[in-house]
């Protein structure tokens, strides 16, 4: 499957879905730069996929989005990085713990969307922002996570509106994994927390879904979504272990 993009910038690409997309894009001949905080994971990625450029950087720092968009000039921007929420009751959280996702995931979406509009990215570029099924259903054991991830969708919508008003020709996508992603840190932490809360084994909790959702499966859906023959399909999409559907 062919993609028209030449240069990809992946924020949060050292693990999980971001890592899988980094490797797949690079293997497709797309010049790929992967940004993450964890240098050790980035070094491991680089050793396995030498063609990928890596940058160890906290993407929430002021000015970083503008700098990266300016220096790398991506025509494909993937926003998948974020905070690993502390899984506990709201009664046991501090405000700092509750709001942490707003200051990471949501701030990244805000900063990079703004940079994409003001630089701007070239006509036809795509900005793909990863939300969460928690934004659709709530998540009582992860504090402000659900609201922060929902705000990412709004930011994508606002970005699309502004890009259209400015006639920039930018394409915005919001991705909702509707089930916990197997083999990821957040998938493991969340499934353990909710399994414990429901007094069932973690494995049983994950088996509520007939087909596991994996980073590889999500990546394949994203590539299909962005493929040359996909047409004008901006908007929000929900992905499960069995399919991908458009959200209203």
N, C-alpha and C positions, 0 to 999 in steps of 0.2 A: 504494500500500500504506500503510495507516494504522498509526501508532504511538500508544500511549496516553500516552507520556511528555511532560511539560511542560517540564522543565529538564534540560539535558545539561551535564555537566562532562567535558571531554576533556583528559586529561593526556598531553602530547606531540602536540599537534595542529597544529604549524606546517608539517609535511612529511608526505609519504607517506599512509598509511592514515588517520592521525589528522586530517590536513588534509581529506582527501576526506570523511570522516565529518562533520567540522565543517560543511562546506558543505552536505552533503545534509541533515543534521538541521535546520540553519537554514532551508533552503529548504522544509522540511516544516512550518515554523511552530513548531519547538521552540526555546525560548530557550536559546542555546548559548554557553557560556563555554569558551574554549580557552586552555590553559596550556602554555607552553614556555619554554625558556631563551633562544632566539634571537629577540631583539626585531625584528630586521630582517625575518625571515620572518613573524613575527606581523603586523607593519605591512603587509606585502604582502598577507597574508590579509585583513586588515581593509579594505584598499582595494578588494579584489575582492568582499568580502562584508560590507558595513557593519553588518549586523544582528548579527554575531558579536561578543561581548565578548572581549577579549584580555587576558591577564595574563602579563607577562614574569617568570617566577619559576622557580627551581630547586626542583622538587617533592620533591627528596630532603631538603631542609632540615627539621630537627626542628620540629614544630608546624604545618607548612604544610598537611598533609592535614586536620588537625582544623580549622584556620582556614577552609579552602576549603569543606569540607563544611558547616560551621556557617553561613558567610556566604552561600553560594550555594544551599544546600538542594536539591541535585540529586536527581531520582528516576531519573536515568540517568548512570552513572559509567563512563567508558571509560579504561582504563589501557593506553596503547599506547606511551608514551614510554620512552626508555631510552638506554643507552650504546652507542655505535658501537664494537664491539670491535676491538682491534688484531689484524690477521690475520697470525699468525706461529706458528712452532713453539713448543711449551711450553718447549723447551730455551733459547729466546731471550727468554723473558718474565721480568719481575720478578714478585714476588707481587702488587704493586700493580696491574700490568697484568692478571694472571690473575684477580684477584678483583674487578675494577672493576664488572662487571655485577651482582655480588651487592650492591654498595653503591649501585646505581642502580635497575635494573629490579626486583630482588627487594625492595629497601627501599621503593620506591614501592608495590608490591603489599601489603607488610606494613602500611605506615603508613596507606594509604587503606582497606584492609580493616578494620583496627582502628578507624579513625575512623567508618566506616560502621556498625560494631556499637555503638560507644559513644555516638555522637551521639543517637540512631541515625538512619539514613536512613528515610524513611517506608515503610510497608508497601506491597509491590508494586514497590519500586525494584529496578533491575538494576545489577549490577556486572560489567563485561565486561573480562577481563584477557587481554592478548595474550601468548602464549607463542611458541614457535618450533619448526619442524620439527627443529631441532638438539637439542631436548629429547627427541625420539623416537629420533633416529638417531646422536647424537653429532656433534661438530664439532672435530676435532683441531687446527684452525688458529685457534681463537678462545678458547683458554684455558678459563676457568670459565664461559663463556657458556651452554653446554648445560645444565649443572647448575643454574645460576641461573634459567634459563627453566623448567626442570622444577619448581623450587621454587615458582614462581608458581602452577602448577596445584595443588600441595599447599595453598598458602595459600588459594586459592579454595575448595577442599574443606573446609579447616578453618573458613573463614568461613561457609560454608553450614551446617556442623554446628552452629556456635555460634549462628547466627541462628535455626536451627530450635529449639535448646534454649531460646532466649530468646523464642521465638514472635514474631519480628520480621517474618517474611514477606518476607525479602530473597531475590533470585534471583541466583545466581552462575553465570557462564559463563567457560570458558577456551577461547581460540581458538588453534589451531595451524595457521599457514600451512605446508603440507607441502613447499613448494618456494620457492626464492628469489623475492622479489617484484621484478618487473621495474620499472626506473625509480626505485628507491630507493637511498639511499646504501649501506645495508648489503647490499642485493642486488648492487650493483655491486662493492663491496669484496670480498665473499665469493666471487662468481663469478670475479673476476680472480685471487684468491689460489689457489683450487682449480684453475682452468684452468692457471695457471702451474705448480702442483705436479704436474699431470698432463701437462704439456707439450703442451697443446692450446690452440687459440684460445678466448678468452672467449666468443665467439658460439657456438661449438660446444658449450661446456659448458652454456650456457643452453638449447640446443636438445634437451637430454636430455628435456625436458618438451614434449609435443606442443602444449599450449596454455599461453601465458604466464599467470602469476598477477599481476594488477595491483591497485593500491589501489582502483580503481573496482569491480572484481569482488569483492574482499573486502568492501567497503562494502555492496554489494547483498546479499551473503549475510548480513551482520550485520543489516541492516534486515529481511530475511525472517525471521531467527531471532527478532527482537524484535517482530514484527508482532502486531497484536491477535488474529489468528486462529491464532497459533502454539501456544497452549496452554502447559501447564507442561512446559518442555523444558530446564530447568537441566542443566548438565553441560559436557562437553568436546566440541569439534568440530574436525575437521580440514578445511582448505580447500585445494583444488588449483585449477588452471586450468580444470578441467572440472566439479567438483562440491564439495559439502560433505557430510561424513559424521559420524555420531556416534561418539565413541570410548568404549570400555568403561571 
